[in-house]
């Protein structure tokens, strides 16, 4: 905006006195100040488009219900009721409405790259057959989080593409309904989005060899990561997005060791996005990453506390409950610029939906790196 105003000034300075120009600029600024919108922090100034700050975001968008009651059942006869409760919670959490709020935040900061976790595909089948058929086969789409979010981004005039994704858990279970027993299928993804002007290549994905097993349910909770090469302002980065195990530290530690080992020979600058489910600055996984040469980009003087987890399960709490920082952005093989700006999003009362819902049970994290 300020470049346009400087052009305006140079074009008309021979015709208008400096006092009139100042008054005109003041009037323009006053007219803009009346707009209600998300106002991002002032970005580091850059001299040319070639030095545009690298901007990245990580956001766990929340499936819409806690899975802990289901995963901790002591009797398989409890499963259909717990599944029904979880399904109803997911519907009540209004992902289409929350996606619109998330898209609005993305528009405010327009990151080059976005790592998303808990991108869910919810499908049903009636009547259900999961009691006899173990392979997930429900196909009636109820909620497609990725499509809903991409539509919300397009509605905001944004142009992003799915650069890479990894399919994690794919599970189908029975649930009680008024008509009997139906099946609900949940497929979980981690997704990397890239802005349309970012050049991408070498997409890949993998699941961790180590996975949490829930013996009572005969369930293996797959986790994984997705990666791309992304070129911004002439620099190519290797960008990863992951979501580590939430319910067992032993699995979480094994998973990050897998990732660290797989990246040990990478020479490109690495940007690592994700929900690591490890508390900064004391978590075991957090310290393993630091020991492997990764740098946490969070700046303690940034806007917000940095805390990213967690709102109440129904995400209707009036006062934010975020108390720990588990969503993080790390870099390696990268000479850090003198200007780094980080901040959280989705964690202020003004960002709640009219219904009172938070955009997610997590806050998102944004980082701007200004290279000269």
C-alpha positions as a Python dict, from the first residue, in 0.01 Angstrom:
ca = {
    (1, 'X'): (0, 0, 0),
    (2, 'X'): (279, 242, 95),
    (3, 'X'): (457, 185, -239),
    (4, 'X'): (137, 285, -420),
    (5, 'X'): (110, 596, -206),
    (6, 'X'): (472, 689, -281),
    (7, 'X'): (397, 654, -652),
    (8, 'X'): (89, 873, -607),
    (9, 'X'): (300, 1136, -434),
    (10, 'X'): (572, 1141, -704),
    (11, 'X'): (317, 1170, -985),
    (12, 'X'): (132, 1466, -842),
    (13, 'X'): (394, 1647, -634),
    (14, 'X'): (447, 1905, -910),
    (15, 'X'): (76, 1988, -908),
    (16, 'X'): (-17, 1981, -542),
    (17, 'X'): (153, 2150, -251),
    (18, 'X'): (315, 1929, 11),
    (19, 'X'): (55, 2034, 266),
    (20, 'X'): (-228, 1918, 43),
    (21, 'X'): (-55, 1589, -20),
    (22, 'X'): (-19, 1528, 351),
    (23, 'X'): (-386, 1608, 405),
    (24, 'X'): (-485, 1375, 121),
    (25, 'X'): (-278, 1089, 257),
    (26, 'X'): (-421, 1147, 603),
    (27, 'X'): (-772, 1128, 462),
    (28, 'X'): (-697, 802, 282),
    (29, 'X'): (-558, 645, 596),
    (30, 'X'): (-862, 755, 795),
    (31, 'X'): (-1094, 600, 539),
    (32, 'X'): (-905, 269, 558),
    (33, 'X'): (-908, 264, 938),
    (34, 'X'): (-1283, 223, 946),
    (35, 'X'): (-1272, -123, 786),
    (36, 'X'): (-1327, -417, 1020),
    (37, 'X'): (-1077, -688, 934),
    (38, 'X'): (-801, -903, 1080),
    (39, 'X'): (-493, -682, 1092),
    (40, 'X'): (-167, -879, 1082),
    (41, 'X'): (139, -748, 1261),
    (42, 'X'): (357, -513, 1054),
    (43, 'X'): (575, -729, 835),
    (44, 'X'): (947, -658, 799),
    (45, 'X'): (1003, -410, 518),
    (46, 'X'): (1151, -545, 199),
    (47, 'X'): (1309, -354, -88),
    (48, 'X'): (1212, -568, -389),
    (49, 'X'): (984, -864, -465),
    (50, 'X'): (1299, -1081, -479),
    (51, 'X'): (1342, -1037, -105),
    (52, 'X'): (981, -1111, -8),
    (53, 'X'): (978, -1261, 343),
    (54, 'X'): (927, -1636, 355),
    (55, 'X'): (598, -1684, 538),
    (56, 'X'): (489, -2025, 669),
    (57, 'X'): (202, -2146, 887),
    (58, 'X'): (112, -2457, 1082),
    (59, 'X'): (-245, -2524, 1199),
    (60, 'X'): (-415, -2824, 1358),
    (61, 'X'): (-774, -2764, 1244),
    (62, 'X'): (-930, -3017, 1489),
    (63, 'X'): (-1150, -3305, 1386),
    (64, 'X'): (-1417, -3174, 1624),
    (65, 'X'): (-1417, -3419, 1913),
    (66, 'X'): (-1180, -3580, 2158),
    (67, 'X'): (-1101, -3942, 2070),
    (68, 'X'): (-979, -4027, 2418),
    (69, 'X'): (-1309, -4173, 2553),
    (70, 'X'): (-1328, -4406, 2253),
    (71, 'X'): (-964, -4511, 2267),
    (72, 'X'): (-987, -4588, 2638),
    (73, 'X'): (-1298, -4810, 2639),
    (74, 'X'): (-1268, -5117, 2863),
    (75, 'X'): (-1536, -5319, 2685),
    (76, 'X'): (-1602, -5342, 2311),
    (77, 'X'): (-1975, -5318, 2383),
    (78, 'X'): (-1913, -4952, 2469),
    (79, 'X'): (-1781, -4878, 2121),
    (80, 'X'): (-2106, -4803, 1930),
    (81, 'X'): (-2218, -4547, 2189),
    (82, 'X'): (-1876, -4380, 2210),
    (83, 'X'): (-1856, -4364, 1831),
    (84, 'X'): (-2204, -4208, 1815),
    (85, 'X'): (-2102, -3949, 2074),
    (86, 'X'): (-1785, -3864, 1885),
    (87, 'X'): (-1971, -3841, 1553),
    (88, 'X'): (-2234, -3606, 1699),
    (89, 'X'): (-1959, -3390, 1848),
    (90, 'X'): (-1787, -3364, 1510),
    (91, 'X'): (-2111, -3252, 1344),
    (92, 'X'): (-2179, -3000, 1621),
    (93, 'X'): (-1831, -2850, 1585),
    (94, 'X'): (-1937, -2699, 1249),
    (95, 'X'): (-1625, -2742, 1041),
    (96, 'X'): (-1769, -2545, 745),
    (97, 'X'): (-1810, -2243, 973),
    (98, 'X'): (-1470, -2296, 1130),
    (99, 'X'): (-1309, -2338, 788),
    (100, 'X'): (-1438, -1996, 688),
    (101, 'X'): (-1271, -1845, 996),
    (102, 'X'): (-946, -2031, 925),
    (103, 'X'): (-953, -1911, 564),
    (104, 'X'): (-999, -1554, 687),
    (105, 'X'): (-687, -1586, 900),
    (106, 'X'): (-495, -1732, 607),
    (107, 'X'): (-605, -1439, 392),
    (108, 'X'): (-473, -1195, 651),
    (109, 'X'): (-121, -1341, 635),
    (110, 'X'): (-116, -1523, 297),
    (111, 'X'): (166, -1765, 386),
    (112, 'X'): (362, -1925, 107),
    (113, 'X'): (326, -2267, 270),
    (114, 'X'): (77, -2411, 518),
    (115, 'X'): (104, -2733, 716),
    (116, 'X'): (-240, -2861, 820),
    (117, 'X'): (-313, -3143, 1064),
    (118, 'X'): (-636, -3336, 1135),
    (119, 'X'): (-770, -3282, 786),
    (120, 'X'): (-1049, -3536, 810),
    (121, 'X'): (-1277, -3722, 573),
    (122, 'X'): (-1594, -3846, 744),
    (123, 'X'): (-1802, -4112, 567),
    (124, 'X'): (-2093, -4330, 672),
    (125, 'X'): (-2267, -4650, 568),
    (126, 'X'): (-2619, -4757, 654),
    (127, 'X'): (-2674, -5023, 759),
    (128, 'X'): (-2326, -5086, 890),
    (129, 'X'): (-2117, -5396, 830),
    (130, 'X'): (-1804, -5321, 1034),
    (131, 'X'): (-1891, -5589, 1290),
    (132, 'X'): (-1818, -5851, 1024),
    (133, 'X'): (-1613, -5662, 762),
    (134, 'X'): (-1283, -5523, 897),
    (135, 'X'): (-1177, -5340, 580),
    (136, 'X'): (-1314, -4981, 578),
    (137, 'X'): (-1567, -4948, 297),
    (138, 'X'): (-1811, -4668, 391),
    (139, 'X'): (-1834, -4419, 103),
    (140, 'X'): (-2121, -4177, 186),
    (141, 'X'): (-1934, -3848, 239),
    (142, 'X'): (-2057, -3643, 533),
    (143, 'X'): (-1766, -3401, 573),
    (144, 'X'): (-1463, -3359, 349),
    (145, 'X'): (-1247, -3116, 546),
    (146, 'X'): (-1000, -3057, 264),
    (147, 'X'): (-1262, -2974, 4),
    (148, 'X'): (-1450, -2752, 251),
    (149, 'X'): (-1133, -2559, 337),
    (150, 'X'): (-1022, -2524, -26),
    (151, 'X'): (-1368, -2386, -111),
    (152, 'X'): (-1341, -2141, 181),
    (153, 'X'): (-1000, -2024, 57),
    (154, 'X'): (-1138, -1974, -292),
    (155, 'X'): (-1429, -1775, -148),
    (156, 'X'): (-1170, -1542, 7),
    (157, 'X'): (-1009, -1494, -334),
    (158, 'X'): (-705, -1706, -245),
    (159, 'X'): (-531, -1948, -478),
    (160, 'X'): (-366, -2241, -299),
    (161, 'X'): (-290, -2591, -418),
    (162, 'X'): (-247, -2920, -237),
    (163, 'X'): (128, -2973, -270),
    (164, 'X'): (151, -3300, -74),
    (165, 'X'): (-49, -3505, 173),
    (166, 'X'): (-18, -3820, 377),
    (167, 'X'): (-301, -4053, 473),
    (168, 'X'): (-272, -4161, 835),
    (169, 'X'): (-548, -4337, 1025),
    (170, 'X'): (-830, -4493, 821),
    (171, 'X'): (-1078, -4662, 1053),
    (172, 'X'): (-1443, -4765, 1037),
    (173, 'X'): (-1653, -4845, 1346),
    (174, 'X'): (-2019, -4908, 1431),
    (175, 'X'): (-2240, -4649, 1597),
    (176, 'X'): (-2588, -4654, 1741),
    (177, 'X'): (-2854, -4458, 1553),
    (178, 'X'): (-3230, -4431, 1583),
    (179, 'X'): (-3259, -4679, 1297),
    (180, 'X'): (-3011, -4933, 1428),
    (181, 'X'): (-2636, -4959, 1374),
    (182, 'X'): (-2457, -4760, 1107),
    (183, 'X'): (-2085, -4738, 1033),
    (184, 'X'): (-1872, -4426, 1055),
    (185, 'X'): (-1540, -4406, 874),
    (186, 'X'): (-1272, -4154, 967),
    (187, 'X'): (-973, -4100, 739),
    (188, 'X'): (-712, -3860, 877),
    (189, 'X'): (-464, -3664, 665),
    (190, 'X'): (-180, -3419, 710),
    (191, 'X'): (-169, -3175, 419),
    (192, 'X'): (79, -2924, 279),
    (193, 'X'): (-71, -2630, 89),
    (194, 'X'): (138, -2405, -133),
    (195, 'X'): (46, -2060, -261),
    (196, 'X'): (2, -2057, -639),
    (197, 'X'): (317, -1850, -697),
    (198, 'X'): (538, -2102, -513),
    (199, 'X'): (727, -2347, -732),
    (200, 'X'): (699, -2698, -589),
    (201, 'X'): (865, -3029, -672),
    (202, 'X'): (969, -3363, -523),
    (203, 'X'): (648, -3430, -325),
    (204, 'X'): (658, -3735, -100),
    (205, 'X'): (486, -3885, 200),
    (206, 'X'): (549, -4165, 447),
    (207, 'X'): (397, -4325, 753),
    (208, 'X'): (608, -4386, 1060),
    (209, 'X'): (703, -4747, 1123),
    (210, 'X'): (621, -4695, 1490),
    (211, 'X'): (249, -4659, 1564),
    (212, 'X'): (34, -4667, 1875),
    (213, 'X'): (-168, -4989, 1906),
    (214, 'X'): (-503, -4998, 2088),
    (215, 'X'): (-539, -5369, 2162),
    (216, 'X'): (-898, -5347, 2288),
    (217, 'X'): (-1007, -5207, 1950),
    (218, 'X'): (-758, -5397, 1734),
    (219, 'X'): (-653, -5053, 1608),
    (220, 'X'): (-319, -4920, 1491),
    (221, 'X'): (-305, -4539, 1499),
    (222, 'X'): (-96, -4447, 1195),
    (223, 'X'): (91, -4117, 1184),
    (224, 'X'): (312, -3976, 910),
    (225, 'X'): (456, -3679, 729),
    (226, 'X'): (437, -3508, 390),
    (227, 'X'): (716, -3313, 220),
    (228, 'X'): (795, -3098, -84),
    (229, 'X'): (1068, -2882, -228),
    (230, 'X'): (937, -2524, -238),
    (231, 'X'): (1111, -2235, -411),
    (232, 'X'): (1040, -1885, -279),
    (233, 'X'): (1232, -1576, -397),
    (234, 'X'): (1487, -1796, -569),
    (235, 'X'): (1562, -2013, -264),
    (236, 'X'): (1456, -2378, -248),
    (237, 'X'): (1353, -2524, 88),
    (238, 'X'): (1267, -2879, 187),
    (239, 'X'): (936, -2841, 374),
    (240, 'X'): (783, -3107, 601),
    (241, 'X'): (452, -3131, 782),
    (242, 'X'): (379, -3385, 1054),
    (243, 'X'): (150, -3472, 1345),
    (244, 'X'): (315, -3687, 1610),
    (245, 'X'): (138, -3930, 1841),
    (246, 'X'): (-70, -3755, 2107),
    (247, 'X'): (-146, -4036, 2350),
    (248, 'X'): (189, -4209, 2414),
    (249, 'X'): (530, -4045, 2450),
    (250, 'X'): (713, -4369, 2369),
    (251, 'X'): (557, -4371, 2021),
    (252, 'X'): (605, -3998, 1981),
    (253, 'X'): (976, -4020, 2058),
    (254, 'X'): (1023, -4313, 1820),
    (255, 'X'): (844, -4122, 1543),
    (256, 'X'): (1059, -3810, 1573),
    (257, 'X'): (1371, -4024, 1574),
    (258, 'X'): (1253, -4177, 1247),
    (259, 'X'): (1202, -3831, 1098),
    (260, 'X'): (1533, -3693, 1226),
    (261, 'X'): (1719, -3994, 1087),
    (262, 'X'): (1549, -3969, 749),
    (263, 'X'): (1655, -3602, 722),
    (264, 'X'): (2012, -3643, 849),
    (265, 'X'): (2165, -3619, 499),
    (266, 'X'): (1937, -3342, 369),
    (267, 'X'): (2143, -3042, 250),
    (268, 'X'): (1860, -2807, 152),
    (269, 'X'): (1732, -2561, 412),
    (270, 'X'): (1466, -2753, 606),
    (271, 'X'): (1137, -2606, 731),
    (272, 'X'): (958, -2842, 968),
    (273, 'X'): (593, -2765, 1047),
    (274, 'X'): (359, -2953, 1272),
    (275, 'X'): (173, -3048, 1583),
    (276, 'X'): (456, -3223, 1767),
    (277, 'X'): (257, -3291, 2085),
    (278, 'X'): (566, -3195, 2284),
    (279, 'X'): (575, -2901, 2520),
    (280, 'X'): (823, -2625, 2457),
    (281, 'X'): (1070, -2577, 2609),
    (282, 'X'): (1076, -2893, 2823),
    (283, 'X'): (935, -3179, 2611),
    (284, 'X'): (1150, -3478, 2520),
    (285, 'X'): (1073, -3452, 2148),
    (286, 'X'): (1141, -3080, 2158),
    (287, 'X'): (1489, -3139, 2302),
    (288, 'X'): (1560, -3417, 2053),
    (289, 'X'): (1494, -3173, 1771),
    (290, 'X'): (1718, -2908, 1925),
    (291, 'X'): (1993, -3167, 1976),
    (292, 'X'): (1967, -3260, 1606),
    (293, 'X'): (2036, -2901, 1504),
    (294, 'X'): (1682, -2773, 1456),
    (295, 'X'): (1597, -2418, 1560),
    (296, 'X'): (1257, -2326, 1702),
    (297, 'X'): (1148, -2006, 1525),
    (298, 'X'): (918, -1884, 1799),
    (299, 'X'): (1032, -1541, 1920),
    (300, 'X'): (953, -1470, 2283),
    (301, 'X'): (878, -1105, 2205),
    (302, 'X'): (627, -1198, 1935),
    (303, 'X'): (258, -1121, 1939),
    (304, 'X'): (76, -1368, 2163),
    (305, 'X'): (199, -1609, 2427),
    (306, 'X'): (284, -1881, 2180),
    (307, 'X'): (52, -2125, 2359),
    (308, 'X'): (-140, -2337, 2108),
    (309, 'X'): (-329, -2605, 2302),
    (310, 'X'): (-601, -2667, 2393),
    (311, 'X'): (-952, -2527, 2403),
    (312, 'X'): (-1233, -2736, 2555),
    (313, 'X'): (-1339, -3044, 2359),
    (314, 'X'): (-1660, -2869, 2247),
    (315, 'X'): (-1456, -2551, 2166),
    (316, 'X'): (-1726, -2338, 2327),
    (317, 'X'): (-1528, -2210, 2627),
    (318, 'X'): (-1560, -1832, 2656),
    (319, 'X'): (-1209, -1770, 2788),
    (320, 'X'): (-919, -1924, 2601),
    (321, 'X'): (-776, -2234, 2770),
    (322, 'X'): (-455, -2246, 2567),
    (323, 'X'): (-176, -2318, 2813),
    (324, 'X'): (101, -2513, 2634),
    (325, 'X'): (303, -2464, 2317),
    (326, 'X'): (300, -2786, 2114),
    (327, 'X'): (249, -2653, 1759),
    (328, 'X'): (586, -2537, 1634),
    (329, 'X'): (795, -2434, 1335),
    (330, 'X'): (1157, -2553, 1318),
    (331, 'X'): (1432, -2488, 1066),
    (332, 'X'): (1771, -2647, 994),
    (333, 'X'): (2051, -2587, 742),
    (334, 'X'): (1938, -2226, 736),
    (335, 'X'): (2126, -1910, 826),
    (336, 'X'): (1863, -1719, 1017),
    (337, 'X'): (1782, -1366, 906),
    (338, 'X'): (1807, -1077, 1146),
    (339, 'X'): (1431, -1021, 1115),
    (340, 'X'): (1200, -1300, 1227),
    (341, 'X'): (838, -1235, 1320),
    (342, 'X'): (620, -1508, 1470),
    (343, 'X'): (270, -1498, 1611),
    (344, 'X'): (-32, -1713, 1687),
    (345, 'X'): (-375, -1701, 1523),
    (346, 'X'): (-721, -1826, 1614),
    (347, 'X'): (-664, -1760, 1985),
    (348, 'X'): (-838, -1426, 2046),
    (349, 'X'): (-1204, -1380, 2135),
    (350, 'X'): (-1259, -1168, 1823),
    (351, 'X'): (-1178, -1473, 1609),
    (352, 'X'): (-1454, -1689, 1757),
    (353, 'X'): (-1752, -1771, 1540),
    (354, 'X'): (-2087, -1598, 1611),
    (355, 'X'): (-2197, -1932, 1758),
    (356, 'X'): (-1921, -1906, 2017),
    (357, 'X'): (-1705, -2180, 1864),
    (358, 'X'): (-1330, -2132, 1840),
    (359, 'X'): (-1185, -2195, 1491),
    (360, 'X'): (-1004, -2498, 1638),
    (361, 'X'): (-901, -2641, 1971),
    (362, 'X'): (-549, -2531, 1871),
    (363, 'X'): (-404, -2197, 1773),
    (364, 'X'): (-214, -2172, 1450),
    (365, 'X'): (141, -2040, 1429),
    (366, 'X'): (280, -1810, 1160),
    (367, 'X'): (645, -1721, 1095),
    (368, 'X'): (786, -1453, 863),
    (369, 'X'): (1157, -1467, 777),
    (370, 'X'): (1290, -1154, 603),
    (371, 'X'): (1610, -1222, 407),
    (372, 'X'): (1804, -927, 267),
}
